[in-house]
Amino acid sequence: MAQIRSRLLSTGEVIEPVEQVFDQMKDMEEQLDPSFFKMIEYYFDKGATIITPKLVEEHPSREMTKEAKVKFVTGIIAAIKPANKVIPVSYEPLLTMN
């Protein structure tokens, strides 16, 4: 019987190198251990395609053409897209005796 595996939220599942190559060929949502940066890029692009038309529509400038607004919004989105820094956060859980 085939074992059903799912993506873990906090820790990556250890998989063999050959399985990892095949895992990277799958869609992002089906991968067991996706790359952090590829995952950020995937979900950012997914969100950007949803929000871009709304931002173009709500742009306050009346002098700009629609094409100029689209270029303006996509330029800002392209500027904030790269994940240049990763901030590691660690903390000790607070244990209380009740």
Secondary structure, DSSP 8 states (H G I E B T S, - for coil): --------SSS-----HHHHHHHHHS-GGG-SS--HHHHHHHHHHHHHHHHHHHHHHT---SSS-HHHHHHHHHHHHHHH------------------
